[in-house]
Each structure stands twice: as structure tokens, then as C-alpha cells.
């Protein structure tokens, strides 16, 4: 009988192969970083105001990574590794400052790092309108704010902030939201009488709280991270927050994944000062308003139907200019430079509707 064990490499041989690959990977990573530095020199020499972060280029690279991946690593895992490589290389070109709705440890913080990687400087701010002001003033290059949740719907403060802003949407990121019940070092778990969290989080965990903690008072605070932070000095309270907050504030997770819907997802948008060229798989955000008249909504929507343009979101907010008038916020598939999208925008303007272009940007890749 043949002895096949001779064809099986030893543990030592496998480790030697891994070490050799690690050396090759490290060399190639530094070659890539050197090229990134050369890109920075070319941009600084050839552009009056060089733009280092290019959302459309990064989206194309990450899509290609996922498409050519053959395993055994999952395509999403490989793309996240490339995300961090790109982030580190971008930091060699120009350090990017990203403002987000804080404090540290929020889901918005997590979304910012998911989209930009850990090579950026992040700045937590207390309110959505502060994030807009920071980017408008040039104190931050980009901002990250939540815009909608699959369970609780739109974030009105974000939509309202666009009404007085010239900023553009230049990207989006979707984040699966897992809520965890957590306790601090001083918490007496058998005596918990109050639960802190953001009001949307409390709503997203309503059924679990009704079934498992019906007697506990639910107290809404400004953010999940703030809820986690409050446990430091309390003995009869718990908080609902994400894993990042538990790690940051050194809390113990009592119960994982207490959200009512397992597919609970929040969409965040990236705001900046520049327009974004087409990436090949894009979305466009606009706002539409007009004088109140019969069939106004029909007039807003009909051009999209006749041109075959798919809408991914439609929201209305009260106008700030006239009582009982409304502004419609619309997300649609396609880029502003696409022929059919251009025709739709022309149709809307021809119907005496006021159009504000809020940005074209790549669809979320990660």
C-alpha cells in the first residue's frame, strides 16, 4: 500500500511558507505605499487644489477586490483588509479629518471607520448640525451622519440640515446594527431599575425590553455611547449600546443582539464640499419643492416613472420658507451625468419645480 504521508508538508514547512509570504506581502505593501506618495507629488504639482480622497476611485477598487476574490477568505473580509491598506496609503498622501456625530463609541463612529478606515483623524461632535458646520468651515474634510434606519425610518435632523447647506453627499455606508445590554463594574444586576439608551435604540429593542425587563424605566439620552458612559457611577442601571462602546468604556455585555429585527440596518451618508465623478454604480440625492397645488406629488414622481428611473427613498419635510409647503427628499439610482437622470432633472425644472442637487456618489460597497 502506497505511503501518501510523504506528500503532506510538515508543520515546520507550512510555517516557513507562511513566513515567506508575509515577507513578500510586506514588500508589496510598501511598494504600494511608495506609489501612493508619488501620486501625492503628481497631484500637488498638477492640481491647484489637490483632492486626495476620491470616493469613486476607492469604490471601484473595492468592487474589483470583491469580484476577483476566489477564497477561501470571504470577499467582504478581503475588501475590508484592502480598505485599511488604502486608508494607510491615503494617510501618506494627506491626512484626512473626518467629523462624525459623537461621542466616541457610537454607531456613527463605527460607520466612519468602516468607510474611511483607521488611517484618518476622527472628530466626534455633539450634534448633526455641528458636523455640517465643521465641514462647511473647512475644519473637517468630510462628515459622517446617520440618515435612515430600516426599523425606525428617516433621521429628520440630517434632512433638515441640508436645507441651509451647500455640502454634497459624496458617499454612503450601511451598518448592521446589533444592540447589546451592558452593565458597569458597579452595577448590581439583580437590582437594575433603569435602562439608558438613545430613543431610537430603545424603540428598536422595545419587544425585548417588554418581555425581559418590563419594570425597568427606559431613559433616552443623546447617544448610545453616552448611555454607556453614564454607567460608570451608577449601581442600578444598564445601558443598550454597540460593541465598540462596551470596549471603549470597559463594560460587560449581559445580553447580545437584543434588537427586535435581526436585519436592523442604519444607513449613513458622507458629506463633503466637492462633487463626485461617476463610479459606474451610483446613486443621486436631490430635494424637490414647489408651490402647493393639486397633484404636486404626482408632478414630482411622474418623470421618474416615464424615464424608468428607480427611486430608493422618498421623504417629505416641512419647508422653512412657507407654511404648509413641503420639501421632498429623493434618492435615485444613477449618476447626475447619466443621460436619463439629466432628462428627469430637466423635466422637473420645466414643470416649475425647484430642484436642489445634493450629490451623486457610489453605492455602498462595504
Secondary structure as GFF3:
##gff-version 3
##sequence-region A 1 366
A	DSSP	three_ten_helix	4	7	.	.	.	ID=ss1
A	DSSP	alpha_helix	11	46	.	.	.	ID=ss2
A	DSSP	alpha_helix	55	68	.	.	.	ID=ss3
A	DSSP	alpha_helix	75	93	.	.	.	ID=ss4
A	DSSP	beta_strand	97	101	.	.	.	ID=ss5
A	DSSP	alpha_helix	107	116	.	.	.	ID=ss6
A	DSSP	beta_strand	121	125	.	.	.	ID=ss7
A	DSSP	alpha_helix	128	136	.	.	.	ID=ss8
A	DSSP	beta_strand	142	149	.	.	.	ID=ss9
A	DSSP	beta_strand	153	154	.	.	.	ID=ss10
A	DSSP	alpha_helix	156	162	.	.	.	ID=ss11
A	DSSP	beta_strand	168	176	.	.	.	ID=ss12
A	DSSP	beta_strand	180	183	.	.	.	ID=ss13
A	DSSP	three_ten_helix	189	191	.	.	.	ID=ss14
A	DSSP	beta_strand	194	198	.	.	.	ID=ss15
A	DSSP	alpha_helix	199	204	.	.	.	ID=ss16
A	DSSP	alpha_helix	206	212	.	.	.	ID=ss17
A	DSSP	beta_strand	217	221	.	.	.	ID=ss18
A	DSSP	alpha_helix	224	230	.	.	.	ID=ss19
A	DSSP	three_ten_helix	231	233	.	.	.	ID=ss20
A	DSSP	beta_strand	237	241	.	.	.	ID=ss21
A	DSSP	alpha_helix	243	248	.	.	.	ID=ss22
A	DSSP	beta_strand	252	255	.	.	.	ID=ss23
A	DSSP	beta_strand	265	272	.	.	.	ID=ss24
A	DSSP	beta_strand	282	289	.	.	.	ID=ss25
A	DSSP	alpha_helix	296	307	.	.	.	ID=ss26
A	DSSP	beta_strand	311	318	.	.	.	ID=ss27
A	DSSP	beta_strand	326	333	.	.	.	ID=ss28
A	DSSP	alpha_helix	339	350	.	.	.	ID=ss29
A	DSSP	beta_strand	354	362	.	.	.	ID=ss30
###
